Structure formats: structure tokens, C-alpha cells
Amino acid sequence: MAESILPRWFTATKDGHSQWYVERFRAMAAAGDDLGGEARLIDAIVPPGSRVLDAGCGPGRLGAVLHERGHTVVGVDVDPVLIEAAETDHPGPRWVVQDLATLDLDEDPFDVAVMAGNVMVFLGPGTEVDVLRRVAAHVRPGGRIVTGFHLDREYRLEDFDRDLVAADLMLEQRFATWDLVPFGPDADFAVSFLRVPPVPGPSTLP
């Protein structure tokens, strides 16, 4: 079952990786690096004051920017070290420790879910469809899921395209970067816009 499979975030990284990751982004923020590219894109595609699910939020850099821009943000990550850092560095959003493969939030539906930072490639092998389904279950009908990940990892783009179909999601658009460079055969990164199906209308059958 999905809940028994450890995410690659734990199995494919070394001891201390989580704290190293936290300190890396703290140092980048202190140096004035631009860490808000993904958040700017999400902010541009939703109305003001939207509900945003930051699925695989890490230490909270993306959700923090969206919160500052007036959105209601809930961030979820399987790693308690990252959630602790998010709570410390970015108070305001709700930060939750949960496995995305079994995601179950007591929340109203979200307008959009974002899975940035290579979330898809760090999931437990074989749980990807479960994750997409559980995230989609928390997004309103007709809402969006936006993912971004590198293409040189064990989890390939063709795997993702197969899994999104299995999760009953629709691929709308794909770009090579978070600033919307067109996707092509030489791309090493994929930003995919997925649509959650709308609620079916009344049946026209007699």
C-alpha cells in the first residue's frame, strides 16, 4: 500500500540532508537570491485571495510569498524538519506534516495546488498516481495542479504523463521553466499545468 512506501526524499538522500536543504535556502534568501519565481507564476494564474495548496512545500519559501500576496496557503510536507523550518521562518500559512500519498486535510477545496521543487521525483516509487489523486481530491472541480521537476531523474516525463491520465487529470500546457519558456526536445525541466475535471452536468439520458 502507498503508506508503506517511503518517499525517495528519505531513501535517496544522505543523513542530514533535510537540515542542509533548510540552511541552503536560508543562505540564498540572506544573499538576496530570487526565490519567488514559482510563486509569481501561481499568483498570476489565480484570482486575488485564492486558496492555494503547497503540496510538498519544503521549508515554505513558495507558500510564504503567496501568503504575502494575500492568498490563503496550506503547505504540506512529509518531512517534519522542513515543516519546522517553515513554521519558524514563515509564520502565517498553515504548515502540516503529512504524506501526500495519503493526504487528508480538514480544509475547504483549494483553487490551485502547486508541486514545485522536484516534488514528483522525490515521491515513493509507485505512489505517484496516489499522490496526484489525493492532491486533486483537495482541489475544486475545474481547478488546477501545477507541477515542476527535472527530467534527468529516475521518474521520467513519460511516467508522469501516464500517471496523470491514470489520476483522471488533463494536461493543459507545458513549459520548460517557471517563467514560461516554451517546452521543446532539449528541455531538461518540465512545468505542467493540469486541470481537475469539472463536475459533470445533469445527465441528458432519459
C-alpha positions as CSV (number, residue, x, y, z in Angstrom):
1,M,0.0,0.0,0.0
2,A,1.1,3.6,-0.6
3,E,1.5,4.4,3.0
4,S,4.2,1.7,3.5
5,I,6.4,3.1,0.8
6,L,9.0,5.6,1.9
7,P,9.4,8.7,-0.3
8,R,12.7,9.0,-2.2
9,W,13.2,12.2,-0.2
10,F,14.2,9.8,2.7
11,T,15.7,6.8,0.8
12,A,17.7,8.6,-1.9
13,T,19.4,11.2,0.3
14,K,22.0,11.2,3.0
15,D,21.7,11.7,6.7
16,G,21.4,15.4,7.5
17,H,20.1,16.3,4.0
18,S,16.9,17.9,5.3
19,Q,18.8,20.4,7.6
20,W,21.3,21.0,4.8
21,Y,18.4,21.8,2.5
22,V,16.9,24.3,5.0
23,E,20.2,26.0,5.6
24,R,20.9,26.2,1.8
25,F,17.7,28.2,1.2
26,R,18.2,30.3,4.3
27,A,21.6,31.3,2.9
28,M,20.2,32.0,-0.5
29,A,17.5,34.2,1.0
30,A,20.0,36.1,3.1
31,A,22.1,36.7,0.0
32,G,19.2,38.2,-1.8
33,D,18.7,35.5,-4.4
34,D,15.4,35.5,-6.2
35,L,13.4,32.6,-4.7
36,G,9.9,33.6,-5.8
37,G,9.7,32.6,-9.4
38,E,7.3,29.8,-8.9
39,A,5.1,31.8,-6.6
40,R,4.9,34.7,-9.1
41,L,3.5,32.3,-11.7
42,I,0.9,30.8,-9.4
43,D,-0.1,34.3,-8.3
44,A,-0.6,35.3,-11.9
45,I,-3.0,32.4,-12.8
46,V,-5.4,32.7,-9.8
47,P,-7.7,35.5,-8.6
48,P,-6.8,37.6,-5.6
49,G,-7.4,35.9,-2.3
50,S,-7.3,32.4,-3.7
51,R,-6.9,29.2,-1.7
52,V,-3.5,27.5,-2.5
53,L,-2.3,24.1,-1.6
54,D,1.5,24.0,-1.5
55,A,1.9,20.2,-1.9
56,G,5.5,19.2,-0.9
57,C,6.1,22.7,0.5
58,G,9.6,22.0,1.9
59,P,10.7,24.9,4.2
60,G,8.0,27.2,2.9
61,R,9.6,29.6,0.5
62,L,6.9,29.4,-2.1
63,G,3.9,29.4,0.2
64,A,5.3,32.3,2.1
65,V,5.4,34.6,-1.0
66,L,1.8,33.6,-1.9
67,H,0.7,34.3,1.7
68,E,2.3,37.8,1.5
69,R,0.4,38.4,-1.8
70,G,-2.9,37.8,0.0
71,H,-3.7,34.1,-0.7
72,T,-4.7,31.6,1.9
73,V,-2.0,29.0,1.9
74,V,-1.8,25.5,3.4
75,G,1.6,23.8,3.0
76,V,2.1,20.1,3.4
77,D,5.3,18.1,3.5
78,V,6.2,14.6,4.7
79,D,9.4,15.8,6.4
80,P,8.9,17.3,9.9
81,V,12.3,19.0,9.7
82,L,11.2,21.1,6.7
83,I,7.8,21.9,8.3
84,E,9.5,23.0,11.5
85,A,11.7,25.4,9.4
86,A,8.6,26.7,7.6
87,E,6.8,27.4,10.8
88,T,9.9,29.2,12.2
89,D,10.8,31.2,9.1
90,H,7.4,31.8,7.6
91,P,4.6,32.2,10.1
92,G,1.2,32.9,8.6
93,P,0.3,29.9,6.3
94,R,-0.8,26.6,7.9
95,W,2.0,24.1,7.7
96,V,1.2,20.4,8.0
97,V,3.2,17.2,8.2
98,Q,1.5,14.6,6.0
99,D,2.5,12.1,3.3
100,L,1.0,13.3,0.0
101,A,0.1,9.7,-0.9
102,T,-2.4,9.6,1.9
103,L,-3.2,13.3,2.0
104,D,-6.3,14.0,4.1
105,L,-6.8,17.7,5.1
106,D,-9.7,19.1,7.0
107,E,-9.9,22.1,4.6
108,D,-12.3,23.6,2.1
109,P,-11.3,22.9,-1.5
110,F,-8.4,24.8,-3.0
111,D,-8.4,26.8,-6.2
112,V,-4.9,25.5,-7.2
113,A,-2.3,23.1,-5.9
114,V,1.4,23.6,-6.7
115,M,4.0,20.9,-6.6
116,A,7.3,22.7,-7.1
117,G,10.9,21.8,-6.1
118,N,11.0,18.4,-7.8
119,V,8.2,17.0,-5.6
120,M,7.2,14.4,-8.1
121,V,10.7,12.9,-8.3
122,F,11.1,12.6,-4.6
123,L,7.8,10.6,-4.0
124,G,7.8,6.9,-3.0
125,P,8.2,4.7,-6.1
126,G,4.7,3.6,-7.2
127,T,2.8,6.2,-5.2
128,E,2.8,8.9,-7.9
129,V,-0.8,8.1,-9.1
130,D,-2.0,8.0,-5.4
131,V,-0.4,11.4,-4.8
132,L,-1.9,13.0,-7.9
133,R,-5.3,11.6,-6.9
134,R,-5.1,12.8,-3.3
135,V,-3.9,16.3,-4.3
136,A,-6.7,16.5,-6.9
137,A,-9.2,15.5,-4.3
138,H,-8.4,18.6,-2.4
139,V,-8.8,21.0,-5.4
140,R,-12.1,22.3,-6.5
141,P,-13.7,20.9,-9.7
142,G,-12.2,22.7,-12.6
143,G,-9.2,23.9,-10.6
144,R,-5.5,23.4,-11.4
145,I,-2.5,21.5,-10.3
146,V,0.9,22.9,-11.4
147,T,4.0,20.7,-11.2
148,G,7.6,21.2,-11.9
149,F,10.5,18.8,-11.9
150,H,13.8,18.0,-13.6
151,L,13.8,15.4,-16.3
152,D,17.1,13.6,-15.6
153,R,15.9,11.6,-12.6
154,E,14.6,8.1,-12.1
155,Y,11.0,9.3,-12.5
156,R,10.6,10.3,-16.2
157,L,8.3,12.6,-18.0
158,E,6.7,9.7,-19.8
159,D,6.0,8.2,-16.4
160,F,4.3,11.4,-15.3
161,D,2.2,11.7,-18.4
162,R,1.0,8.1,-17.9
163,D,0.3,8.7,-14.2
164,L,-1.7,11.9,-14.8
165,V,-4.0,10.1,-17.1
166,A,-4.4,7.3,-14.5
167,A,-5.3,10.0,-12.0
168,D,-8.0,11.4,-14.3
169,L,-6.2,14.7,-14.8
170,M,-6.0,16.7,-18.0
171,L,-2.7,18.2,-19.3
172,E,-3.4,21.7,-20.5
173,Q,0.0,23.2,-21.1
174,R,3.7,22.5,-20.6
175,F,6.7,24.8,-20.3
176,A,10.4,24.4,-19.9
177,T,10.8,26.8,-16.9
178,W,8.7,28.6,-14.4
179,D,8.9,31.8,-16.5
180,L,7.2,30.0,-19.3
181,V,10.0,29.3,-21.8
182,P,8.4,27.0,-24.4
183,F,8.9,23.3,-23.9
184,G,10.9,21.5,-26.5
185,P,13.0,18.4,-27.1
186,D,16.1,19.9,-25.5
187,A,14.2,20.9,-22.2
188,D,15.7,19.5,-19.0
189,F,12.8,20.7,-16.8
190,A,9.0,20.5,-17.2
191,V,6.4,22.8,-15.7
192,S,3.0,21.1,-16.4
193,F,-0.4,22.7,-16.0
194,L,-3.0,20.1,-15.1
195,R,-6.8,20.6,-14.9
196,V,-9.0,18.8,-12.4
197,P,-12.2,17.7,-14.2
198,P,-15.3,19.8,-13.6
199,V,-18.3,18.4,-12.0
200,P,-20.3,16.6,-14.7
201,G,-23.5,18.3,-15.7
202,P,-27.0,16.8,-15.4
203,S,-27.4,13.7,-17.5
204,T,-29.2,14.1,-20.8
205,L,-30.2,10.4,-20.9
206,P,-33.9,9.7,-20.5
